[in-house]
Amino acid sequence: MNSELPIIVFCHLRWNFVFQRPQHLLSRLAQHRRVIVIEEPERANEQRWETQTPCPGLLVCKPLTTIDAHGFHDAQLSAMAPMVKELLARENVDECVAWFYTPMRFR
């Protein structure tokens, strides 16, 4: 695996809720490679991103969508796909490692 590739993490945890194992791990990884954390979406009146940079090399992004579904629901994913594409283009990410961090099982 290319250790230069950024890591894009889709995470069910809110970055600022409680500093847990994922935050410790991702903060350390960000010391050596770029990390972009995409939190579960929240409902809003317009689609947009809320972003923060808690430490160098780490960008935390919360998608705000007009979809009334919780978590990474299929309805949210269809709304998020173009948003993520735009985010990665804006951040100049052509290639990456993707990590889906969630306790939920897939169907």
Secondary structure, 3 states (H helix, E strand, C coil): CCCCCCEEEEECCCCCCCCCHHHHHHHHHCCCCCEEEEECCEECCCCEEEEEEEECCEEEEEEEECCCCCCCCHHHHHHHHHHHHHHHHHCCCCCCEEEEECCCCCC
